[in-house]
């Protein structure tokens, strides 16, 4: 049995955030979405419609899960939605994960906590 001291324990809220973060990434479709956005910097909704053989409503569900965990932000441009990563979330919960997914640092543009709060989130 592993014994930890009070100083070594992860606070409950931080542990909950970690669980939700990795739960969202545990789905192969969402993991591939994150990898694609990290590789390209920004991805339009139509990209995912062409990548996955799933219904648009299922894509929207996966996008919603990524947004709820703070991994992505959504920008609307006319009739299209564009997705960007929020690197602050990854840096805080899983440093270097994005680099591992794409084999190099993610491409810009990438949303930070500041730019995410400046633009309202838009859901599909």
Secondary structure by P-SEA (a helix, b strand, c coil): cccccccccccaaaaaaaaaaaaaaccaaaaaaaaaaaacccccaaaaaacccccaaaaaaaaaaaaaaccbbbbbcccbbbbbbaaaaaaacccaaaaaacccccccccccaaaaaabbbbcc
